[in-house]
Amino acid sequence: MTTSPSGNRHDAGLQAYRASVLHFKQDPAFHAQSYDWHEDGLLIVSNGRIEAAGDYAQLHASLPAGTEVIDYRGKLIVPGFIDTHIHYPQTDMIASPAPGLLPWLETYTFPTERQFSDPEHAGEVARFFLDELLRSGTTTAMVYCTVHPESVDAFFTESEARNLRMVAGKVLMDRNCPEFLRDTAEGGVRDSEALIKKWHKRGRQLYAITPRFAPTSTEAQMQLAGELARAYPDTFLQTHVAENTDEVAWAKELFPWARSYLDVYDHYGMLRPRSMYGHCIWLDDGDRARMAETQSAVAMCPTSNLFLGSGLFDFEKADAQNVLLSLATDVGGGTSFSMLRTMNAAYKMARLGGTYLPALRMFYLATLGGARSMQQEGTIGNFVRDAEADFIVLDPQATPLLARRSKHTDSLDELLFALALLGDDRTVAATYAAGKLVHQRPA
């Protein structure tokens, strides 16, 4: 039996979806056989997890009699996008003008974040933020909250209500910021530990220890944050490093004993699996080698880097050291929630730096690349059996220009390139989290 998407019974234990189906097994930059693509494919979901993904002709006979098959033919099903660096409190200040990162923080970011001591305000923004992510096809994100524990509770409460796989944490910041956003070394880490105990691994929620960036934490806070990371080794850790040259120089003034900006974090035990470093533009080869050795990951933020004039990420040097790479929007420095628009910027950023970035790799970075960087492969990021059924439906006919270009594509890579360069939130026809429809584009 085949029905339209609007006819799906989401309480059924087994669902099947017919469309072109794509997911990745390896990084296309290093492996020729890096993906599975089924032009007429079937994705089978059982109780919120992946049962199978393959050719429709081979799999449909395995379905029990009467199983509903949701017909998305003409569209492409891929794993939900994974955004590895984003600030939910900055939703209302996206697209704010400033001559650079540091004045942008002082003029817009800090005053906006002040409001998140109010749980009602934090909850309202969290609801809009999550709706916007799902509308853009993002099913997992690593999210910065503010220094206020209320901001974390508000975010996880809204995420839990949608049964999303999200990672978030309270910002740690005890110097070089307004008094109204300043915590203390001991108090900030104590609040973080309480939030870990409350939220980490509660349903699909995961916690990230979150020093904003080294210049806004005293050495005492950095020391305590590192100790917290060692005490809870299965938590995540997220922060910023080497985003622009002014920031790098500032870090050198504050930590003159460190070999490099990244070395500050290494000194305090913050380079480890499940650590995610935003930007990483102004690293040296020693930094990259250390990141690879410790399985620390890079969240590339191309729209933010271009918007703030921070610099160009060096793909070739990162790949030479086998550094874990992922893609991120960095809203509100980033200018779009859409990972498709972020791919657009990543492609252009790579070209300006002398690197060609194929569409297959852009989609890898936004799916399995993010999952691997987070040490979550097998849980999210592709369609292996028993993975959580987070997936999206992309429509090559979403806009007149995209439809016209898609009609003339001759390969999967060309189609993906058209989606990446011409697509946006309108391209996402539907978003599913744990097998449940959580967004559907209006007809």
C-alpha angles and dihedrals in degrees: 000000000000123000138173120264091256089059095058115129101217094190091065115110093224128042131172129200124199118206140099102305125205133175137151134245099178142008108281090216090069107022129055093202096050104137147034116228123181109187091197098027142164128215114197120199126190122189093336097314135096113266098175144334123200148098115337091224091058101039108037093076089059092062116103114251112277096021111154114241114201108216114224096151111157090036135086126239116206133162115279114274118260117215108196100190126034138133115221095191089060093063093104095048099049111135095026115155122237137144093240149341101285098048089043089057093049097044102041116002103055097044090048093049091051090077094064094084083081108083093203092054092045091050094050092050091045091054093051092043094053092045089053092049092051092046087055094048097253111141099168130035139169101230134197115213122184132267088274116096086211089067091057094047090050093050097047092044091057093042092049091051088059094041092235127163100239136160120205143153147185114263115245111215124150104158144027093036137089115291090241090064099039122113126178131254093248098033095048093051092043090054090047092053091050090051091049090054091047102044115013109112091355099145105312096337121114130186129231123197100228123197101176093224132316097263091061095052127070119230087255092057092045090051093050093045090053090050090050090052090053092047091053104034095169093060122094126245124208134180144132129268138176096353097148139358096253090055092048091052091048091052089051091054093049097043104030092162094063122098090220141347091267089049089066089065092042091053090058095047097255099130105091143110112304092028114128122197118197120224105348092187100140100045125128129222092267090056092049092049090051092050091052092046093052096039090240111157139223123229105202112209107190101167091049093045091051094043094051094035091237099147143263124296113237106229096177096055092045092049092047088061095040093239115178108253133194137166127246140177099214092205122215094032084038114071102220141038089213117105088199090060088044089055088052090056093043091055092051093044090052092049092051087053093050097257128119112219113199119215092242090061093047090056090045091053091051094050125017092013089060092046093050092047088054093044088243101120109139091030101059137354104062144027103263114144114281094015114135110272100243108146143143137215116226120201117210087193094056096115131020093247094047091047092051093048094044091054089063099047117119102191143026091256091054091050092049091047090054090049091049097046099037103026133095137154090310088066091065105089094177141357124207127194119191088347095306125115105244099165134023124179112239113256 
